[in-house]
């Protein structure tokens, strides 16, 4: 199941927990991979960076790219190489990225969000 959600008030998405194959965003449990920014959140089909739904990611990036300074990739339990297809997609939207394990990506995203930085992320779940 894929969902798309957008916040319209001044509240910003924060990751309040992660593990067991998903995330807690605000008061909602989201299973699987996510892409998020301050006001945009989508669940992305796929269980690895290679298998993520490129169409959904492209739509997400098209919507947020002009308002992002920092882009994070949470690779799962361990840092992995970001596939060329994902690198090319990010380059299309002129986004450079920092890759890290998903726990670090969750923490970094939240800190940058609290600092009012313009941050977005794609994060794979961990068990």
C-alpha positions as CSV (number, residue, x, y, z in Angstrom):
1,X,0.0,0.0,0.0
2,X,1.3,3.4,-0.9
3,X,0.1,6.7,0.6
4,X,0.9,10.3,0.2
5,X,0.4,13.0,2.8
6,X,1.0,16.7,3.0
7,X,1.0,18.9,6.1
8,X,-0.6,22.3,5.5
9,X,-0.1,23.9,8.9
10,X,3.2,25.0,10.6
11,X,3.8,21.5,12.0
12,X,6.7,19.7,10.4
13,X,7.2,16.0,9.9
14,X,9.6,14.5,12.5
15,X,10.6,10.9,13.0
16,X,9.7,9.9,16.5
17,X,10.8,6.2,16.2
18,X,12.2,3.7,13.8
19,X,12.7,-0.1,13.7
20,X,10.7,-3.3,13.2
21,X,10.5,-2.5,9.5
22,X,9.0,1.0,9.7
23,X,8.9,4.4,11.3
24,X,6.7,6.4,13.6
25,X,6.1,9.8,12.0
26,X,4.2,12.2,14.3
27,X,1.5,9.7,15.7
28,X,1.4,7.4,12.7
29,X,3.2,4.1,12.1
30,X,4.5,3.9,8.5
31,X,5.7,0.5,7.2
32,X,8.5,0.2,4.7
33,X,10.7,2.9,3.0
34,X,9.8,6.6,3.2
35,X,10.6,9.8,1.5
36,X,9.9,12.9,3.5
37,X,10.5,16.6,3.9
38,X,9.1,19.2,6.3
39,X,5.6,19.0,4.8
40,X,5.6,16.0,2.5
41,X,5.6,12.3,3.3
42,X,5.3,9.3,1.1
43,X,5.7,5.6,1.5
44,X,7.9,4.2,-1.2
45,X,7.5,0.7,-2.5
46,X,10.7,-1.3,-2.5
47,X,12.9,-2.9,0.1
48,X,16.4,-1.8,-1.1
49,X,17.7,1.4,-2.7
50,X,17.9,-0.5,-6.0
51,X,14.2,-1.5,-5.9
52,X,12.6,1.8,-4.8
53,X,9.7,3.0,-6.9
54,X,11.5,5.5,-9.2
55,X,8.2,7.0,-10.4
56,X,7.1,7.8,-6.9
57,X,10.5,9.2,-6.0
58,X,10.6,11.3,-9.1
59,X,7.2,12.8,-8.3
60,X,8.3,13.5,-4.7
61,X,11.6,15.1,-5.8
62,X,9.8,17.3,-8.4
63,X,7.6,18.6,-5.7
64,X,10.3,19.4,-3.1
65,X,13.6,19.9,-4.9
66,X,13.5,23.7,-5.2
67,X,13.1,24.0,-1.4
68,X,15.8,21.6,-0.3
69,X,19.4,22.3,0.7
70,X,20.3,19.0,2.4
71,X,19.3,15.6,1.1
72,X,19.8,12.4,3.2
73,X,19.7,8.8,2.1
74,X,19.2,6.2,4.9
75,X,20.6,3.0,3.4
76,X,19.2,0.6,6.0
77,X,21.2,-1.1,8.8
78,X,24.5,-0.4,7.1
79,X,25.8,2.2,4.7
80,X,25.8,0.9,1.1
81,X,26.6,2.3,-2.3
82,X,23.8,4.4,-3.8
83,X,22.7,2.9,-7.1
84,X,23.5,4.9,-10.2
85,X,19.8,5.1,-11.1
86,X,19.1,6.9,-7.8
87,X,22.2,9.1,-8.2
88,X,21.0,10.1,-11.7
89,X,17.5,10.8,-10.4
90,X,18.9,13.1,-7.7
91,X,21.2,14.8,-10.2
92,X,18.2,15.5,-12.5
93,X,16.8,17.6,-9.7
94,X,20.2,19.1,-8.8
95,X,20.4,17.5,-5.4
96,X,23.6,16.3,-3.8
97,X,23.2,13.8,-1.0
98,X,24.7,12.4,2.1
99,X,24.3,8.7,2.7
100,X,24.4,7.0,6.1
101,X,22.7,4.1,7.9
102,X,19.0,4.7,8.5
103,X,19.3,5.3,12.2
104,X,21.8,8.1,11.6
105,X,19.6,9.5,8.8
106,X,16.6,9.6,11.1
107,X,18.5,11.5,13.8
108,X,20.2,13.8,11.4
109,X,16.9,14.6,9.6
110,X,15.3,15.5,13.0
111,X,18.2,17.7,14.1
112,X,18.3,19.6,10.8
113,X,14.6,20.0,10.9
114,X,14.8,21.5,14.4
115,X,17.5,23.9,13.2
116,X,15.0,25.1,10.5
117,X,17.2,23.7,7.7
118,X,15.6,22.8,4.4
119,X,16.1,19.0,4.6
120,X,14.6,15.9,2.9
121,X,15.4,12.2,3.0
122,X,14.8,8.8,1.6
123,X,15.1,6.3,4.4
124,X,15.0,2.5,4.2
125,X,13.5,0.7,7.3
126,X,15.6,-1.4,9.7
127,X,14.4,-4.4,11.7
